Amino acid sequence: MSVIDKFFKFKSNSVDFCSAVIVAAGNSQRMGRDKIMMPLGDRPVIAHTLAAFENCEHIDEIIVVTRPERLQEIADICQKYHIDKISKIIVGGKTRAQSAYLGVLEANEKATLIAIHDGARPFVSESLIDRAVNSAKQNHAVAPAVYATDTVRIVNAKGVAVSTPNRETVAHIQTPQVFNAELIKNALTKAVKNNLRITDDCSAVEAMGVKVTVVAGEQTNIKLTSAIDAYLAEKILADRGTDK
């Protein structure tokens, strides 16, 4: 019996319901200001992120996980920008894993798939979301990625390069990462319970022995982390020919 079979019975004939969990509970330390709420064009970053999921036909509900002081602000943003798929806005945990865990537990009981996305990735496209969700219907864990263009070296603790992997096999993983609902609930429950140090949600399912399928990501699907990312975001917005 596979790891997947131990936790759920996958019903291939069921009608897919996909919940999107938007994780927006970080403290923006590296950015130096609240990156979720900072203006990007004529609206805050989180409004761009939410709009992509609102407009994607494969997404049935949206759950936002955020900080206590942002609850009302995000509720107001959802109302102002007509994010009608919003079902819950909840307070996150101390770590990203805890926040994702709290978010997936709030997914509708009808959910067969759960997409988890960084709130600070405002340029995610509807086509990327579609691609990840469609793949997840057959592959239980999916992540978009772009392949490395620079040479990558593995460096030891002393700062010495010890190996050079083939960059054609090195991928920069993005979100949304999409999973079978029961799988990701169990994986994040285990990760939080055992205080596993995971860098993303795929790491949680990989810790259970489940392989992740990679689909094509997009170069513009950047995560706003530092000041240079804010500059790039404005350039991407300008290149799209709109401030929205």
C-alpha positions as CSV (number, residue, x, y, z in Angstrom):
1,M,0.0,0.0,0.0
2,S,1.4,3.4,-1.0
3,V,1.8,6.3,1.4
4,I,-1.1,8.1,-0.4
5,D,-3.4,5.1,0.1
6,K,-2.7,5.0,3.8
7,F,-4.2,8.5,4.2
8,F,-7.1,8.7,1.7
9,K,-8.9,6.9,-1.1
10,F,-8.6,9.0,-4.2
11,K,-11.9,9.3,-6.0
12,S,-11.2,9.9,-9.6
13,N,-14.9,10.2,-10.4
14,S,-15.6,12.9,-7.9
15,V,-16.4,16.5,-8.8
16,D,-13.3,18.5,-8.1
17,F,-13.7,21.5,-5.6
18,C,-10.5,23.5,-5.2
19,S,-9.9,25.7,-2.2
20,A,-7.2,28.4,-2.4
21,V,-5.3,29.2,0.8
22,I,-3.5,32.5,0.5
23,V,-0.7,32.8,3.1
24,A,-0.2,36.5,4.0
25,A,0.9,36.3,7.7
26,G,4.5,37.3,7.4
27,N,6.1,40.3,9.1
28,S,8.0,41.6,6.0
29,Q,11.3,42.0,7.9
30,R,13.5,41.8,4.7
31,M,11.2,44.2,2.8
32,G,11.3,46.8,5.6
33,R,7.6,47.6,5.1
34,D,4.3,45.7,4.9
35,K,4.7,44.1,1.5
36,I,1.2,42.6,1.5
37,M,-0.4,46.0,1.9
38,M,2.1,48.2,0.0
39,P,0.7,49.9,-3.1
40,L,1.3,48.3,-6.5
41,G,-0.3,50.4,-9.2
42,D,-3.7,51.5,-8.0
43,R,-4.2,48.8,-5.3
44,P,-2.3,46.9,-2.6
45,V,-0.3,43.9,-3.4
46,I,-2.7,41.4,-1.8
47,A,-5.5,42.7,-4.1
48,H,-3.6,41.7,-7.2
49,T,-3.0,38.2,-5.7
50,L,-6.6,37.7,-4.7
51,A,-7.9,38.9,-8.1
52,A,-6.0,36.2,-10.0
53,F,-7.7,33.5,-7.9
54,E,-11.1,35.2,-8.0
55,N,-10.9,35.2,-11.8
56,C,-9.7,31.6,-12.2
57,E,-12.6,29.3,-12.9
58,H,-10.9,26.3,-11.3
59,I,-10.9,28.0,-7.9
60,D,-14.1,27.6,-5.8
61,E,-13.2,29.4,-2.6
62,I,-10.5,31.6,-1.2
63,I,-9.2,31.5,2.4
64,V,-6.7,34.2,3.5
65,V,-4.4,33.6,6.4
66,T,-3.0,36.8,7.8
67,R,-1.9,38.8,10.9
68,P,-4.5,39.9,13.5
69,E,-4.0,43.6,12.7
70,R,-4.7,42.9,9.0
71,L,-8.1,41.1,9.3
72,Q,-10.3,44.2,8.8
73,E,-8.1,45.6,6.1
74,I,-8.2,42.5,4.0
75,A,-12.0,42.2,4.5
76,D,-12.3,45.7,3.2
77,I,-10.1,44.9,0.2
78,C,-12.2,41.9,-0.6
79,Q,-15.3,44.0,-0.6
80,K,-13.7,46.9,-2.6
81,Y,-12.3,44.7,-5.3
82,H,-15.2,42.3,-5.5
83,I,-13.4,39.1,-4.2
84,D,-16.6,37.2,-4.0
85,K,-15.0,33.8,-3.6
86,I,-13.6,34.7,-0.2
87,S,-15.0,32.4,2.5
88,K,-12.7,33.1,5.5
89,I,-10.0,35.4,6.7
90,I,-8.2,33.9,9.6
91,V,-5.2,34.6,11.8
92,G,-2.0,32.6,11.0
93,G,0.6,31.0,13.2
94,K,4.2,31.9,14.2
95,T,5.7,30.1,11.1
96,R,4.7,29.7,7.5
97,A,4.0,26.0,8.0
98,Q,1.7,26.8,10.9
99,S,-0.1,29.4,8.9
100,A,-0.6,27.0,5.9
101,Y,-1.7,24.3,8.3
102,L,-4.4,26.6,9.9
103,G,-5.5,27.6,6.4
104,V,-6.0,24.1,5.0
105,L,-8.0,23.1,8.1
106,E,-10.5,25.8,7.2
107,A,-11.1,24.5,3.6
108,N,-14.6,23.6,2.7
109,E,-15.4,19.9,3.4
110,K,-16.2,19.5,-0.3
111,A,-12.6,20.3,-1.2
112,T,-10.8,17.6,-3.1
113,L,-7.9,19.9,-4.0
114,I,-6.2,22.7,-2.0
115,A,-3.9,25.3,-3.6
116,I,-1.5,27.1,-1.3
117,H,-0.1,30.4,-2.5
118,D,2.1,33.2,-1.2
119,G,0.2,36.4,-0.7
120,A,3.3,38.3,-1.9
121,R,3.2,36.8,-5.4
122,P,0.9,39.3,-7.0
123,F,1.6,38.4,-10.7
124,V,0.5,34.8,-10.6
125,S,-1.5,34.3,-13.8
126,E,-4.8,32.5,-14.2
127,S,-3.2,30.2,-16.8
128,L,-0.5,29.1,-14.2
129,I,-3.2,28.4,-11.6
130,D,-5.1,26.4,-14.2
131,R,-2.0,24.4,-15.2
132,A,-1.2,23.5,-11.6
133,V,-4.8,22.6,-10.6
134,N,-5.3,20.5,-13.7
135,S,-2.1,18.6,-13.1
136,A,-3.0,18.0,-9.4
137,K,-6.2,16.2,-10.5
138,Q,-3.9,13.3,-11.7
139,N,-0.8,14.0,-9.7
140,H,-1.4,14.3,-5.9
141,A,1.2,17.1,-5.3
142,V,2.1,19.7,-7.9
143,A,4.4,22.8,-7.9
144,P,5.2,25.3,-10.7
145,A,8.9,26.1,-11.3
146,V,11.3,27.9,-13.6
147,Y,14.7,26.3,-14.3
148,A,17.9,28.0,-13.3
149,T,19.7,30.0,-15.9
150,D,22.8,30.8,-13.8
151,T,25.4,28.3,-12.8
152,V,24.7,26.8,-9.4
153,R,27.3,25.6,-6.9
154,I,26.9,23.7,-3.7
155,V,28.9,25.5,-0.9
156,N,29.9,24.0,2.4
157,A,29.8,25.7,5.8
158,K,33.3,27.1,5.2
159,G,32.2,28.9,2.1
160,V,34.0,26.5,-0.3
161,A,32.3,25.3,-3.4
162,V,32.1,21.5,-3.3
163,S,30.0,20.5,-6.3
164,T,28.3,22.0,-9.4
165,P,24.9,20.4,-10.2
166,N,23.6,20.5,-13.8
167,R,21.6,23.6,-14.0
168,E,19.1,21.9,-16.3
169,T,18.0,19.9,-13.3
170,V,17.9,22.8,-10.9
171,A,14.4,24.4,-10.6
172,H,13.2,27.5,-8.6
173,I,10.0,26.4,-7.0
174,Q,7.0,28.8,-7.0
175,T,3.4,28.8,-5.8
176,P,0.6,28.0,-6.0
177,Q,1.4,24.5,-4.9
178,V,-1.7,22.3,-5.4
179,F,-2.4,19.1,-3.5
180,N,-5.0,16.5,-2.8
181,A,-6.9,17.9,0.1
182,E,-6.5,15.0,2.5
183,L,-2.8,14.6,1.6
184,I,-1.8,18.1,2.4
185,K,-3.9,18.2,5.6
186,N,-2.1,15.1,6.9
187,A,1.3,16.3,5.7
188,L,1.0,19.7,7.4
189,T,-0.4,18.2,10.5
190,K,2.6,16.0,10.8
191,A,5.0,18.8,10.0
192,V,3.6,21.1,12.6
193,K,3.3,18.4,15.2
194,N,6.9,17.2,14.7
195,N,8.2,20.8,14.3
196,L,9.7,19.9,11.0
197,R,11.8,22.6,9.3
198,I,10.2,22.9,5.9
199,T,10.8,25.6,3.4
200,D,7.5,25.1,1.5
201,D,4.4,23.0,1.5
202,C,5.9,20.5,-1.0
203,S,8.5,19.7,1.7
204,A,5.8,18.6,4.0
205,V,4.4,16.0,1.6
206,E,8.0,14.9,0.5
207,A,8.6,14.2,4.2
208,M,5.9,11.6,3.9
209,G,7.6,10.0,0.9
210,V,5.2,11.5,-1.7
211,K,6.8,12.8,-5.0
212,V,6.0,16.2,-6.3
213,T,5.2,16.8,-9.9
214,V,6.7,20.0,-11.4
215,V,4.8,22.1,-14.0
216,A,6.0,25.2,-15.9
217,G,6.1,28.3,-13.8
218,E,6.5,31.9,-15.0
219,Q,9.4,34.3,-14.7
220,T,7.1,37.1,-13.7
221,N,5.6,35.1,-10.8
222,I,8.0,36.7,-8.4
223,K,7.7,36.7,-4.7
224,L,8.2,40.2,-3.1
225,T,10.9,39.8,-0.5
226,S,13.3,42.6,-0.7
227,A,13.4,46.2,-1.9
228,I,14.7,45.2,-5.3
229,D,11.6,43.0,-5.8
230,A,9.4,46.1,-5.3
231,Y,11.2,47.8,-8.1
232,L,10.9,44.7,-10.4
233,A,7.1,44.5,-9.5
234,E,6.6,48.1,-10.8
235,K,8.5,47.2,-14.0
236,I,6.4,44.1,-14.6
237,L,3.2,46.1,-14.0
238,A,4.4,48.8,-16.4
239,D,5.3,46.1,-19.1
240,R,1.8,44.8,-18.8
241,G,0.5,48.2,-19.9
242,T,-1.8,48.7,-17.0
243,D,-1.6,49.9,-13.4
244,K,-4.0,47.3,-12.2
